[in-house]
Amino acid sequence: MRTLLAALLTATAALAQEPAPARPASTDTGVNKLRGITFLFIDVKVSDLRTEDGDLRTELRDVVELELRRNNVAPKEAPMVPNESTVPLLTVDVRFDRALGRSAADVELSIRDTATVIRNNEKVLAVTYLQVKKAVAASDTALPREVKARARDLVAELIEGLRKANGR
């Protein structure tokens, strides 16, 4: 019994001294999918738009376009009905939640691009990047300002991802 215990302790000590196997460096796959993007078509969708929201759709598009231009990403105007050739397509989708006195909205920023299915090497259109932020305000009149701020935050995160993916 003592020899078995001694052998077990010796084997455990030997294993503890061996270096751990090297793991591959972790990669942020969301950022990697942004590699090579130098321009983006822009589309802005707003649900449940009210008169107090003003011209929110146009203002959001201007915010996104300005941030992209500042960071050397060329924005392009998406057609009214985006088609398969309109890629990569950056979409800002705002969904308001104004039930029971709440003033909130989900701001979603996504990029639709061509992707290749590994199984059969087929090219498809897919959402390759997606981020969502919640905009909350004390009143309906302050909500559009919060929505624009969250959209600006999402674009800043996207631009940081583009920089990492493209080595800038």
C-alpha positions in Angstrom: 0.0 0.0 0.0 2.8 2.4 0.9 4.6 1.7 -2.4 1.4 2.4 -4.3 0.9 5.7 -2.4 4.5 6.7 -3.1 4.2 5.9 -6.8 1.0 8.0 -6.9 2.6 11.0 -5.2 5.6 10.7 -7.6 3.4 10.6 -10.7 1.3 13.6 -9.4 4.5 15.6 -8.7 5.8 14.8 -12.2 2.6 15.9 -13.8 2.5 19.1 -11.8 5.9 20.1 -13.2 5.0 19.6 -16.8 4.0 22.8 -18.6 0.4 23.1 -19.6 -0.3 22.5 -23.3 -0.3 25.7 -25.3 -3.7 26.9 -26.2 -4.3 28.8 -29.5 -4.7 32.5 -29.0 -8.3 33.4 -28.6 -9.8 35.4 -31.4 -12.9 37.5 -31.4 -14.9 36.0 -34.2 -17.2 38.9 -34.4 -14.3 41.2 -35.0 -12.7 38.8 -37.5 -15.9 38.9 -39.6 -15.2 42.6 -40.2 -11.9 42.1 -41.9 -11.6 43.7 -45.3 -14.6 46.1 -44.9 -13.7 49.5 -46.3 -17.2 50.8 -47.1 -20.7 50.2 -45.9 -24.1 50.7 -47.4 -26.3 52.3 -44.7 -30.0 51.6 -44.0 -32.0 52.9 -41.0 -35.3 51.5 -39.9 -37.5 53.0 -37.2 -40.7 51.4 -35.9 -43.6 53.3 -34.3 -42.3 56.8 -35.3 -44.3 59.6 -33.7 -44.4 63.3 -34.5 -42.4 64.2 -31.3 -39.6 62.0 -32.6 -39.0 64.5 -35.4 -37.0 63.4 -38.4 -35.2 60.6 -36.3 -34.5 58.3 -39.3 -32.6 61.0 -41.2 -30.8 62.2 -38.0 -29.7 58.6 -37.2 -28.4 58.1 -40.7 -26.4 61.4 -40.5 -24.9 60.3 -37.1 -23.8 57.0 -38.5 -22.5 58.5 -41.7 -20.5 61.2 -39.9 -18.9 58.7 -37.5 -17.9 56.4 -40.4 -16.5 59.3 -42.5 -14.4 60.4 -39.5 -12.8 57.0 -39.4 -12.2 56.5 -43.1 -15.0 54.1 -43.8 -16.9 55.1 -46.9 -20.6 55.2 -46.4 -22.9 54.5 -49.4 -26.6 55.1 -49.8 -28.6 51.9 -49.8 -31.4 51.6 -52.3 -35.0 51.8 -51.0 -35.2 48.0 -51.2 -31.8 46.5 -50.5 -30.9 43.6 -52.7 -28.2 40.9 -52.8 -25.6 43.3 -54.3 -26.1 45.8 -51.5 -23.3 44.3 -49.3 -21.9 44.9 -46.8 -25.1 46.5 -45.5 -25.1 48.2 -42.1 -28.6 48.4 -40.7 -29.6 50.5 -37.7 -33.0 49.2 -36.5 -34.9 51.1 -33.7 -37.8 49.5 -32.0 -39.7 51.7 -29.6 -41.3 50.4 -26.4 -43.8 52.9 -25.2 -46.3 50.7 -23.3 -47.6 51.8 -19.9 -45.7 55.1 -19.7 -42.3 53.6 -20.5 -40.0 55.5 -22.8 -37.5 53.0 -24.1 -36.2 51.7 -27.4 -33.9 48.9 -28.6 -31.2 50.1 -30.9 -29.8 47.3 -33.0 -26.8 47.7 -35.3 -26.1 44.8 -37.7 -24.0 44.1 -40.8 -25.3 41.8 -43.5 -22.6 40.4 -45.7 -21.8 37.5 -47.9 -20.6 34.4 -46.1 -19.5 31.0 -47.2 -21.1 27.8 -45.8 -18.2 25.5 -45.1 -20.2 22.3 -45.4 -21.0 22.9 -49.1 -19.0 25.9 -50.0 -22.1 27.9 -50.8 -22.2 31.7 -50.7 -25.1 33.1 -48.7 -26.2 36.4 -47.3 -26.0 36.5 -43.5 -25.8 38.8 -40.5 -22.1 38.8 -39.7 -22.1 41.4 -37.0 -24.8 42.3 -34.4 -24.9 44.6 -31.4 -27.9 45.8 -29.4 -28.2 48.6 -26.8 -31.2 49.8 -24.8 -32.1 53.5 -24.8 -34.2 54.6 -21.8 -35.5 58.2 -21.1 -37.6 59.9 -18.6 -40.0 61.1 -21.2 -41.0 60.6 -24.9 -39.4 63.9 -25.8 -36.0 62.9 -24.5 -36.1 59.5 -26.0 -34.8 60.4 -29.5 -31.7 62.0 -28.0 -31.0 58.8 -26.1 -31.6 56.7 -29.2 -29.0 58.8 -31.1 -26.5 58.5 -28.2 -26.9 54.7 -28.2 -26.5 54.6 -32.0 -23.3 56.6 -31.7 -22.0 54.2 -29.0 -22.8 51.2 -31.3 -21.0 52.8 -34.3 -18.0 53.6 -32.0 -17.8 49.9 -31.0 -18.1 48.9 -34.7 -15.3 51.2 -35.7 -13.1 49.8 -32.9 -13.8 46.3 -34.2 -13.0 47.4 -37.8 -9.7 48.8 -36.6 -8.8 45.6 -34.8 -9.8 43.4 -37.7 -7.9 45.4 -40.3 -4.8 46.1 -38.1 -5.2 49.8 -37.9 
